[in-house]
Amino acid sequence: MVDAYAPWLSPEFAALRDDETLNLGLMDTLSLQDLPRFMDELSGGQLGGSLGVTARKKLCEQFNEHLLAARSNVDRLINDLRVIAKDSGQQANEMDFEFLAEQAAQTCVGRL
């Protein structure tokens, strides 16, 4: 599950979490809505600038692959949550809550 949405938390990429230029700790503080933009920035610029030693370069390339897949998953999750919120709002607006008021009134009358 970590790889699907937050690959920077994966033990596989622990070495990258210590890289101050990547600042992966910031990713943990972002809202879901802001996450795609920062994932794009990380994948496009900061990650490329972090390449150097061959082993590190390979790790960064692997991370980038995971990040791109996670980006797609995050987009899908955001869209799904928006659809759910919209549908829930519509259902709530269409629901007749009068029965709750009647039930509360009957409960109050029963206590008298």
N, C-alpha and C positions, 0 to 999 in steps of 0.2 A: 504494500500500500504506500509506503514511503516513496519508493521509486516512481509510482504513478502520479504523485502530486507534489512531492517535495524531495527531489533527489539529493539536495544538499545536506539532508539529514542522514543519508545512507552511510553506514560505516565504510563502504567502498570509497567514499570521497572525503573521509575525515581529514586527509592531508590538505585538502583545498580549504577547509574551514579555517585553518590557521593563516591563510594568505590574506594579508591586510588589504591588498589591492582589490580582491574580489569582494570582501566584506559580506560574506555569506550570512553572518549573524543578523544582518538587516532583514534578510528574507523572512525570518521568524516573527518579525514585528509588523509585517505588512498585512493589510486587509486583503481579503480574497479579491476584491475589486481592483486593487493596485498591483497585485501579483503579476499579471501578464506583462504589464509595461516593464517592470523591473526584470522579469525573466528575459524579455527581449533585449534590454540593455546589457544584461549579463552575458547573454549568448553572443550578441553582436560585437560589443566593444571590450569590456573588461576581461572577458574570458580569453579572447584572442591576444590581448596584451600580456597575459600571464604565461604565455608559452615560452619555453626556454629549453631546459634539459629534456632529452628525448623521453625519459620515463614520465616526466611531468607533462610533457606535451601530449603523450598518449592518454594520461589520466584526464587532462583537460578535454581532449577530444571525446573520450567516453562520457564525461560529465555533460558535455554539450549535447550529445545524442540523447541522453536521459532527460536533459532539460527541455529539449524540443518536444519530446513525447509528453512530458509533464505539462508543458505549455498548452498542448492540444487538449489534454485531459482537464486542465483548469478552465479553459474556455468552455468546454462542454458542461462542466459542473456549474459554472456561472449561469450559462444559458438555462440549464435544467432548473436551477433554483429560482430564476426569474419566472419561468413558466409556472412552477409550483406556486410561487407567491401570487402571481396574477390569477391563476385558477382558484386559489384559496380565497382571494379577495372577492372574486365574482361569486363564489358559492356562499360566502358570508353575506354579501349584499342581497342575494336572492333568497336567503333563508328567512323564514317567518319565525321570529323569536317570541311571538305573542304567547305561545304556550308556556314559556318560562315565567313570564309575568303572571299568568294565571295560576301557575303552580306555586309561585311565591306568595301570591295573595291568599291562596287556600291554606298554605302553611301558617301564615300569620293569623288568619281567622280561626284556625284550629287551636291556636295557642290561647285565644281569648276565652 
